[in-house]
Amino acid sequence: RPTALEALHHEAFQVEPVKEASCAICLDMYPADEGVSCADGHFTCKKCLGHSVRAAAQPDAHMNFLRDGSMCCVASDCELLITGHAIATAVPEDFANWLNIVRKHFERDAAAEQKRQL
């Protein structure tokens, strides 16, 4: 029968430390699950991501969202994408804004296609 100390070393009681990441925008440290990252690990916290989604919904937006709802990484030297699913999951309170961005891209592309066909 194991002692209490031996039992604590059992794999069932092993907990991984919470991974932290620095937000590429505000530079604050957050648990890595409180934001999104591109494939290179450039992290954006939920607060900054929400601001980016709200800003992208404005008519004079400079954020680069794609038709499928994904966005380019916020790191200036990175061309990788953050998926639309990850964005929508991370900031559900801004989901309506995100859907509006996707809808605008679709409408713009559909209008361009109709114009091309005429």
N, C-alpha and C positions, 0 to 999 in steps of 0.2 A: 504494500500500500504506500503511495507517494506521500511525502510530507507536503505541507502547504507551500513551502518555498519551491519544491520541485514542481508542484502543480502549476505555479505561476509561470514557470518556464515552458509549459506545454504550449504547442502551436495555437491552440484554441484561445489562449490569452495574449498572444502576440498582436500588437496593434501597430500598424505603420504610422509614422509621424505624418501629420497633415502637411502636404506639399504646399509651399507658398510660391507666389510669383509676383513680380513687380509689374504694375500696369504700364504699358508703353505710352500712355497719355499723361496720367497724373503722377506716375512713378511711385505711388503708394504700394505697400505690400498687402496682399490678400491671399486667402486660401485659394489654391488653383481651381477649385470647383465653384468659385464665386465670380466667374467670368468666362471668356472664351479665348481660344488661342488658334493661331494658324498652325500649319504642320511644322514650322520651324520653332514653335513655342513662344512667339510674340504674344503676350497676354494683354487682354483688355478687360478691365473690371466691369461689372454690371452697370455701375453708375455711369462710367464714361461711354460704354456701349449704348446705354439708353439715350444719352445726350446725342450720340452719333446718329442713331435711328431717327430721333425727333428732328435733328438738323437736316437729315437727308430727305425728310418728308416736305421740307419747305421748297417753294418754287425756285429759289436761287441756290439750291443745294450744290455743294462741291464734293460731297461724299460719293464714292464710287460704288454703288450697289448695282448688281447685275440683274438681268431679267428673272433669274430663278431665285432671287432674294439673297444670294450670297453677296458678301462685300469683300473688297480688297483689304488685306491686312493694314493695320494702322501704322506699322513701322515704315518709315519713309523709304528704306532700301529693300523692301520685301514686296514681291508681286504675287504671293500666295493668297488663297482665298479662305475666308471663314464661311462655313456653310450657312444657308438660310435657316436650316433646322436648328443649328446650334444657337443662332441669334434669337430665333423665336422662343426657344426653350429658356435661354438665359434671361431674357427681358420680356416675359409675357405681358406685362403692363403696357409695353409699347408695340404689342403684336398688331394692333389696328394700324398704327403708323407704318409698320413693316409691310403689311398687306397692301396698303395704299401705294407704297413705293413699287411693289411688284406689279400692281394693277396699272400704274402709270407707264411702266416699261412695256407691258403687254400692249396697252392701248397705242403707245407711240409706235411700236413695231408693227402692229396691225394696220395703223393708218399709213405707214410708209409702204407696206406691202400692197395695200389697196391703191395707193398713188402710183406705185410701180406698174401694177396691172392695167391701170387706165392709160 
